[in-house]
Amino acid sequence: MTEEKFLCIDIGGSHVKAAVLDASGKILQPYSKIDTPEKAKPEEMMQTIKQLTASFSGFDKIAVGFPGYVKNGVVQTAPNLNSKAWSGFNLQSNINEALKKPCKVANDADLQGLGIVKGIGFEIMVTLGTGFGTAFLFNGVLLPHIELAHHPITKKMTYDDYIGEKALEKLGKKKWNNRMGKVIIILKTVFNYDHLFLGGGNAEKICFPLDENITKVTNLDGIKGGPKLWLVD
């Protein structure tokens, strides 16, 4: 029996990325990316996905990470795209129909977490990009998704506002790092995690020492969660 191949798509606020992997997470067709249309609506995103994946072939199933809350393949929120246009859009069925293969869609941080965590104890995956994404896993099992990004961290700001891409651009690297230090202390105090993983494009901009149980990871590591999404009930 031929081993299944998975087209893994990571939709971000800045880029849409894709690769074909085997069940173990080994990349079979190279990682590729394309710019995310500004304030992209579903129709524009579907065209972007078709354009990006046109060169990929031979895959059996599709796994997609989306920057928002997704329930049963249906987008509920998309704060860094165009949330009003996306609300209620069945991304899973639309990709299934467009690419003619079975598809599963999950929150992008959840997908990355599945690909990165060690499966030992309580682990948190944080993505630092356009916004602030989180995934929580216990002994490798994905827990119900929590949109911590929208929880207030000050009287006027959510985590997205406090350490998202716009905050980094406005504050500069030094002040943004000060804020990141405070956020990590909050996560450590509130959740008492066994391990914290920091990913997304802005994780590399962290320049202060990290505890031994905090690890920086790359988006390339995270896309390996695609095949594992098919093992989640």
Phi, psi and omega in degrees: 000130180290134179292140182292148177241143188238126170275116182251123183241129178245109180269120180240171179291337181251322183221155169249127186238153181207156174199160173253129183235159170269182186296336180274352182098003177288132181283124181258326175233130192305149176301132179221154179215162180214151181296140174283128177302140181297130182049046188300132172270165183306317182297319179293321180293321179297321177294321178297316180296317178298319180295314182295320188268002183301330183271354180269142181210166174079006180273155183255327183221162183235137174234132186232133172257129184237139183279072180176186179272126182237131179232118181054038178083356182257128180287130176260319179220152177210068189300333182259009175242263179209083193303321182296317181290330185275336186303120179089002181279125180275086183295322182299310182290328180291320177290321176304314181290320184290320185256357173062034177219153177302141186224143170233137180238136177219170173302143185296323178292323177299316180298315179296319180302317179300327182277343190248321189298157182274344180081024181237111177073205183267116183237143179239134173253124177243131176249129182246099181219233176303321177230202183238106182256150179220147172221144182238130182224143178236119185052039177084357181265127181290127179270164179308139185289136177238126179275071181298336180305331185261005177280138180295136173249339171227181180296332186240353187233141169270177176299321177303314180294323190285319184226017177287182183302319181295322178295319179298315180295322182284316187275327189092165188297319185295309181291325177297320177297323176299318178294319180298322177300318178295319180297317180296322177298319178298313180300317180296317183289317185283317189257341181049049183294156172277326178209141177241128177249133181245116181231191184089163186299334184267355179299326181291347180273354176288125187235016176254158182298142180249151176299162181297334181262027174234129184229133172278138180226169182252163176298329179296323175296318185293327184293346177291352177285347182306305179300325182290336178300330181285350177266351181276130178291000000 
